[in-house]
Amino acid sequence: MAAPSLNERLGHAPSDKLVIISCDDLGAFQAANAGVYDALRKGVATCASLMVPAPWARDAVAMYSGEDIGVHLTLNSEHENYRWGPLTQSPSLLSGEGGFPRTIDDLWEHA
């Protein structure tokens, strides 16, 4: 017997069409946190991902009350005046400016 499809594991028929709306960048900004949780709690969005090294990540964690939240792999910080970097000492993840690289090319140069 074949393993159940994703639809079946989510409680739907195999032929059902599903739309999964995932909110991105939870933890990046206070406004993003408010908007993401509002969308999740009103049923507009299905899930979200948390950028753990971002400045508002602790605020996002404090707001958590059981929503479907995953981890957003964060290896760059493209914002000009709003930068973040690794949570632990990881020199190979840093750009020459001390934060995560701004661009993909910069990321590969330092990886």
N, CA and C atoms as an extended XYZ file, in Angstrom:
333
Properties=species:S:1:pos:R:3:atomname:S:1:resname:S:1:resid:I:1 pbc="F F F"
N         0.841       -1.185        0.000 N   MET     1
C         0.000        0.000        0.000 CA  MET     1
C         0.885        1.247        0.000 C   MET     1
N         0.534        2.216       -0.832 N   ALA     2
C         1.319        3.444       -0.956 CA  ALA     2
C         1.153        4.311        0.287 C   ALA     2
N         2.186        5.064        0.567 N   ALA     3
C         2.126        6.004        1.694 CA  ALA     3
C         1.074        7.069        1.390 C   ALA     3
N         0.416        7.595        2.416 N   PRO     4
C        -0.600        8.632        2.183 CA  PRO     4
C         0.018        9.880        1.542 C   PRO     4
N        -0.747       10.506        0.675 N   SER     5
C        -0.294       11.746        0.038 CA  SER     5
C        -0.289       12.875        1.066 C   SER     5
N         0.329       13.983        0.700 N   LEU     6
C         0.321       15.152        1.588 CA  LEU     6
C        -1.113       15.583        1.863 C   LEU     6
N        -1.940       15.591        0.832 N   ASN     7
C        -3.348       15.952        1.038 CA  ASN     7
C        -3.982       15.078        2.105 C   ASN     7
N        -3.759       13.777        2.011 N   GLU     8
C        -4.356       12.847        2.977 CA  GLU     8
C        -3.793       13.064        4.373 C   GLU     8
N        -2.498       13.323        4.459 N   ARG     9
C        -1.899       13.568        5.777 CA  ARG     9
C        -2.450       14.843        6.406 C   ARG     9
N        -2.909       15.780        5.573 N   LEU    10
C        -3.507       17.021        6.068 CA  LEU    10
C        -5.011       16.899        6.276 C   LEU    10
N        -5.553       15.704        6.031 N   GLY    11
C        -6.969       15.464        6.277 CA  GLY    11
C        -7.883       15.740        5.101 C   GLY    11
N        -7.327       15.780        3.900 N   HIS    12
C        -8.109       16.068        2.695 CA  HIS    12
C        -8.048       14.883        1.739 C   HIS    12
N        -8.922       14.884        0.762 N   ALA    13
C        -8.929       13.838       -0.262 CA  ALA    13
C        -7.722       14.011       -1.179 C   ALA    13
N        -7.207       12.906       -1.739 N   PRO    14
C        -6.042       12.999       -2.630 CA  PRO    14
C        -6.257       13.936       -3.818 C   PRO    14
N        -7.488       14.073       -4.288 N   SER    15
C        -7.767       14.909       -5.459 CA  SER    15
C        -8.066       16.371       -5.107 C   SER    15
N        -8.169       16.694       -3.824 N   ASP    16
C        -8.444       18.078       -3.424 CA  ASP    16
C        -7.298       18.997       -3.836 C   ASP    16
N        -7.629       20.207       -4.200 N   LYS    17
C        -6.631       21.243       -4.499 CA  LYS    17
C        -6.456       22.089       -3.242 C   LYS    17
N        -5.216       22.230       -2.790 N   LEU    18
C        -4.936       22.981       -1.566 CA  LEU    18
C        -4.068       24.194       -1.874 C   LEU    18
N        -4.283       25.260       -1.147 N   VAL    19
C        -3.431       26.443       -1.211 CA  VAL    19
C        -2.836       26.627        0.176 C   VAL    19
N        -1.515       26.625        0.236 N   ILE    20
C        -0.815       26.831        1.501 CA  ILE    20
C        -0.120       28.183        1.410 C   ILE    20
N        -0.511       29.108        2.271 N   ILE    21
C         0.092       30.443        2.281 CA  ILE    21
C         1.026       30.520        3.479 C   ILE    21
N         2.312       30.676        3.181 N   SER    22
C         3.330       30.755        4.223 CA  SER    22
C         3.859       32.180        4.306 C   SER    22
N         3.854       32.737        5.503 N   CYS    23
C         4.379       34.089        5.725 CA  CYS    23
C         5.884       34.011        5.941 C   CYS    23
N         6.588       34.909        5.308 N   ASP    24
C         8.043       34.925        5.330 CA  ASP    24
C         8.546       36.047        6.246 C   ASP    24
N         9.750       35.887        6.746 N   ASP    25
C        10.477       36.936        7.475 CA  ASP    25
C         9.920       37.287        8.850 C   ASP    25
N         9.247       36.357        9.506 N   LEU    26
C         8.838       36.573       10.893 CA  LEU    26
C        10.098       36.834       11.713 C   LEU    26
N        10.080       37.884       12.507 N   GLY    27
C        11.237       38.247       13.323 CA  GLY    27
C        12.061       39.381       12.750 C   GLY    27
N        11.854       39.714       11.479 N   ALA    28
C        12.660       40.763       10.856 CA  ALA    28
C        12.300       42.155       11.375 C   ALA    28
N        11.023       42.409       11.555 N   PHE    29
C        10.544       43.728       11.972 CA  PHE    29
C         9.334       43.556       12.882 C   PHE    29
N         9.095       44.519       13.752 N   GLN    30
C         7.927       44.441       14.627 CA  GLN    30
C         6.641       44.396       13.802 C   GLN    30
N         6.562       45.200       12.757 N   ALA    31
C         5.363       45.219       11.916 CA  ALA    31
C         5.158       43.880       11.215 C   ALA    31
N         6.247       43.232       10.809 N   ALA    32
C         6.128       41.905       10.186 CA  ALA    32
C         5.556       40.914       11.186 C   ALA    32
N         6.024       40.965       12.419 N   ASN    33
C         5.504       40.060       13.451 CA  ASN    33
C         4.002       40.256       13.636 C   ASN    33
N         3.582       41.505       13.765 N   ALA    34
C         2.155       41.784       13.968 CA  ALA    34
C         1.337       41.304       12.778 C   ALA    34
N         1.807       41.586       11.571 N   GLY    35
C         1.084       41.183       10.372 CA  GLY    35
C         1.025       39.684       10.182 C   GLY    35
N         2.141       39.009       10.435 N   VAL    36
C         2.180       37.550       10.284 CA  VAL    36
C         1.232       36.889       11.271 C   VAL    36
N         1.317       37.258       12.532 N   TYR    37
C         0.436       36.633       13.523 CA  TYR    37
C        -1.029       36.979       13.268 C   TYR    37
N        -1.305       38.178       12.802 N   ASP    38
C        -2.678       38.546       12.463 CA  ASP    38
C        -3.193       37.651       11.332 C   ASP    38
N        -2.382       37.450       10.304 N   ALA    39
C        -2.780       36.595        9.178 CA  ALA    39
C        -2.974       35.148        9.621 C   ALA    39
N        -2.082       34.647       10.466 N   LEU    40
C        -2.207       33.267       10.947 CA  LEU    40
C        -3.451       33.089       11.810 C   LEU    40
N        -3.673       34.020       12.712 N   ARG    41
C        -4.785       33.886       13.664 CA  ARG    41
C        -6.144       34.129       13.018 C   ARG    41
N        -6.175       34.848       11.901 N   LYS    42
C        -7.433       35.065       11.180 CA  LYS    42
C        -7.659       34.013       10.098 C   LYS    42
N        -6.699       33.091        9.935 N   GLY    43
C        -6.853       32.023        8.957 CA  GLY    43
C        -6.503       32.410        7.533 C   GLY    43
N        -5.937       33.594        7.340 N   VAL    44
C        -5.529       34.029        6.004 CA  VAL    44
C        -4.288       33.263        5.561 C   VAL    44
N        -3.363       33.047        6.470 N   ALA    45
C        -2.132       32.309        6.192 CA  ALA    45
C        -2.168       30.969        6.917 C   ALA    45
N        -1.396       30.040        6.407 N   THR    46
C        -1.360       28.686        6.943 CA  THR    46
C        -0.197       28.482        7.911 C   THR    46
N         0.961       29.097        7.599 N   CYS    47
C         2.165       28.881        8.396 CA  CYS    47
C         3.107       30.064        8.197 C   CYS    47
N         4.209       30.044        8.917 N   ALA    48
C         5.207       31.107        8.799 CA  ALA    48
C         6.575       30.533        9.123 C   ALA    48
N         7.612       31.323        8.813 N   SER    49
C         8.972       30.906        9.163 CA  SER    49
C         9.674       32.048        9.896 C   SER    49
N        10.395       31.689       10.950 N   LEU    50
C        11.066       32.648       11.829 CA  LEU    50
C        12.527       32.804       11.438 C   LEU    50
N        12.952       34.054       11.244 N   MET    51
C        14.360       34.374       11.005 CA  MET    51
C        15.013       34.563       12.380 C   MET    51
N        15.616       33.528       12.896 N   VAL    52
C        16.122       33.525       14.271 CA  VAL    52
C        17.154       34.623       14.543 C   VAL    52
N        18.094       34.939       13.649 N   PRO    53
C        19.063       35.992       13.979 CA  PRO    53
C        18.545       37.410       13.779 C   PRO    53
N        17.335       37.563       13.301 N   ALA    54
C        16.793       38.897       13.031 CA  ALA    54
C        16.462       39.631       14.334 C   ALA    54
N        16.458       40.962       14.305 N   PRO    55
C        16.321       41.765       15.517 CA  PRO    55
C        15.024       41.587       16.301 C   PRO    55
N        13.938       41.231       15.644 N   TRP    56
C        12.653       41.108       16.329 CA  TRP    56
C        12.248       39.649       16.541 C   TRP    56
N        13.203       38.731       16.472 N   ALA    57
C        12.897       37.305       16.650 CA  ALA    57
C        12.380       37.011       18.056 C   ALA    57
N        12.982       37.605       19.066 N   ARG    58
C        12.514       37.349       20.446 CA  ARG    58
C        11.085       37.836       20.646 C   ARG    58
N        10.746       38.950       20.027 N   ASP    59
C         9.379       39.457       20.083 CA  ASP    59
C         8.426       38.456       19.425 C   ASP    59
N         8.830       37.907       18.288 N   ALA    60
C         7.999       36.914       17.593 CA  ALA    60
C         7.806       35.671       18.453 C   ALA    60
N         8.857       35.243       19.132 N   VAL    61
C         8.755       34.074       20.018 CA  VAL    61
C         7.811       34.377       21.177 C   VAL    61
N         7.898       35.579       21.737 N   ALA    62
C         7.025       35.952       22.857 CA  ALA    62
C         5.556       35.997       22.437 C   ALA    62
N         5.285       36.281       21.175 N   MET    63
C         3.913       36.353       20.671 CA  MET    63
C         3.342       34.976       20.328 C   MET    63
N         4.191       33.965       20.280 N   TYR    64
C         3.793       32.623       19.838 CA  TYR    64
C         2.744       32.011       20.760 C   TYR    64
N         1.712       31.414       20.157 N   SER    65
C         0.705       30.701       20.953 CA  SER    65
C         0.208       29.450       20.222 C   SER    65
N         1.133       28.716       19.622 N   GLY    66
C         0.791       27.440       19.011 CA  GLY    66
C         0.648       27.442       17.503 C   GLY    66
N         0.898       28.556       16.846 N   GLU    67
C         0.797       28.610       15.388 CA  GLU    67
C         1.850       27.707       14.735 C   GLU    67
N         1.645       27.375       13.460 N   ASP    68
C         2.572       26.528       12.704 CA  ASP    68
C         3.738       27.389       12.222 C   ASP    68
N         4.843       27.360       12.985 N   ILE    69
C         6.007       28.192       12.694 CA  ILE    69
C         7.213       27.294       12.452 C   ILE    69
N         7.909       27.535       11.354 N   GLY    70
C         9.143       26.821       11.046 CA  GLY    70
C        10.325       27.770       11.150 C   GLY    70
N        11.486       27.303       10.727 N   VAL    71
C        12.711       28.098       10.780 CA  VAL    71
C        13.072       28.562        9.369 C   VAL    71
N        13.356       29.829        9.226 N   HIS    72
C        13.785       30.436        7.964 CA  HIS    72
C        15.311       30.445        7.980 C   HIS    72
N        15.938       29.669        7.109 N   LEU    73
C        17.396       29.648        7.028 CA  LEU    73
C        17.865       31.030        6.583 C   LEU    73
N        18.649       31.688        7.410 N   THR    74
C        19.045       33.075        7.172 CA  THR    74
C        20.556       33.154        7.010 C   THR    74
N        21.012       33.481        5.795 N   LEU    75
C        22.439       33.576        5.516 CA  LEU    75
C        22.841       34.933        4.948 C   LEU    75
N        21.879       35.832        4.773 N   ASN    76
C        22.228       37.160        4.287 CA  ASN    76
C        21.355       38.213        4.974 C   ASN    76
N        21.782       39.450        4.836 N   SER    77
C        21.045       40.593        5.387 CA  SER    77
C        21.241       41.747        4.414 C   SER    77
N        20.288       41.893        3.509 N   GLU    78
C        20.458       42.818        2.390 CA  GLU    78
C        20.143       44.276        2.698 C   GLU    78
N        19.569       44.562        3.833 N   HIS    79
C        19.146       45.932        4.143 CA  HIS    79
C        20.348       46.835        4.427 C   HIS    79
N        20.315       48.023        3.875 N   GLU    80
C        21.434       48.958        3.980 CA  GLU    80
C        21.737       49.367        5.423 C   GLU    80
N        20.740       49.780        6.174 N   ASN    81
C        20.960       50.308        7.522 CA  ASN    81
C        20.397       49.432        8.628 C   ASN    81
N        20.014       48.238        8.296 N   TYR    82
C        19.356       47.354        9.265 CA  TYR    82
C        19.948       45.970        9.091 C   TYR    82
N        21.044       45.696        9.780 N   ARG    83
C        21.825       44.486        9.527 CA  ARG    83
C        21.763       43.538       10.707 C   ARG    83
N        21.919       42.257       10.424 N   TRP    84
C        22.064       41.252       11.464 CA  TRP    84
C        23.056       40.207       10.993 C   TRP    84
N        23.479       39.350       11.919 N   GLY    85
C        24.477       38.334       11.606 CA  GLY    85
C        24.221       37.082       12.414 C   GLY    85
N        25.169       36.155       12.401 N   PRO    86
C        24.982       34.882       13.100 CA  PRO    86
C        24.877       35.071       14.614 C   PRO    86
N        24.201       34.125       15.253 N   LEU    87
C        24.030       34.178       16.709 CA  LEU    87
C        25.273       33.706       17.450 C   LEU    87
N        26.115       32.943       16.776 N   THR    88
C        27.347       32.439       17.382 CA  THR    88
C        28.542       32.938       16.571 C   THR    88
N        29.716       32.765       17.092 N   GLN    89
C        30.940       33.175       16.407 CA  GLN    89
C        31.113       32.321       15.153 C   GLN    89
N        30.899       32.913       13.995 N   SER    90
C        30.974       32.196       12.717 CA  SER    90
C        31.596       33.105       11.666 C   SER    90
N        32.911       33.307       11.706 N   PRO    91
C        33.558       34.250       10.790 CA  PRO    91
C        33.282       33.975        9.314 C   PRO    91
N        33.116       32.710        8.939 N   SER    92
C        32.889       32.408        7.522 CA  SER    92
C        31.510       32.862        7.045 C   SER    92
N        30.617       33.206        7.969 N   LEU    93
C        29.290       33.691        7.587 CA  LEU    93
C        29.215       35.213        7.525 C   LEU    93
N        30.296       35.896        7.862 N   LEU    94
C        30.286       37.356        7.924 CA  LEU    94
C        30.847       37.986        6.662 C   LEU    94
N        30.286       39.116        6.293 N   SER    95
C        30.869       39.910        5.213 CA  SER    95
C        31.997       40.737        5.813 C   SER    95
N        32.674       41.508        5.000 N   GLY    96
C        33.732       42.374        5.498 CA  GLY    96
C        33.209       43.474        6.404 C   GLY    96
N        31.886       43.693        6.410 N   GLU    97
C        31.269       44.733        7.233 CA  GLU    97
C        30.863       44.227        8.606 C   GLU    97
N        30.986       42.932        8.855 N   GLY    98
C        30.673       42.381       10.165 CA  GLY    98
C        29.314       41.745       10.326 C   GLY    98
N        28.418       41.927        9.377 N   GLY    99
C        27.108       41.271        9.423 CA  GLY    99
C        27.036       40.184        8.367 C   GLY    99
N        25.858       39.596        8.206 N   PHE   100
C        25.672       38.660        7.105 CA  PHE   100
C        25.920       39.399        5.786 C   PHE   100
N        26.384       38.690        4.759 N   PRO   101
C        26.566       39.314        3.448 CA  PRO   101
C        25.252       39.892        2.918 C   PRO   101
N        25.370       40.923        2.093 N   ARG   102
C        24.188       41.573        1.513 CA  ARG   102
C        23.682       40.856        0.259 C   ARG   102
N        24.588       40.271       -0.518 N   THR   103
C        24.225       39.679       -1.808 CA  THR   103
C        24.647       38.215       -1.865 C   THR   103
N        24.110       37.498       -2.841 N   ILE   104
C        24.492       36.093       -3.049 CA  ILE   104
C        25.970       35.998       -3.392 C   ILE   104
N        26.464       36.888       -4.263 N   ASP   105
C        27.888       36.869       -4.622 CA  ASP   105
C        28.765       37.059       -3.391 C   ASP   105
N        28.387       37.992       -2.529 N   ASP   106
C        29.139       38.232       -1.293 CA  ASP   106
C        29.069       37.012       -0.373 C   ASP   106
N        27.914       36.364       -0.318 N   LEU   107
C        27.763       35.155        0.495 CA  LEU   107
C        28.734       34.082        0.034 C   LEU   107
N        28.767       33.809       -1.280 N   TRP   108
C        29.658       32.767       -1.803 CA  TRP   108
C        31.124       33.133       -1.597 C   TRP   108
N        31.447       34.418       -1.683 N   GLU   109
C        32.823       34.860       -1.484 CA  GLU   109
C        33.311       34.556       -0.065 C   GLU   109
N        32.418       34.624        0.908 N   HIS   110
C        32.809       34.423        2.303 CA  HIS   110
C        32.515       33.019        2.826 C   HIS   110
N        31.843       32.195        2.046 N   ALA   111
C        31.482       30.837        2.510 CA  ALA   111
C        32.675       29.901        2.467 C   ALA   111
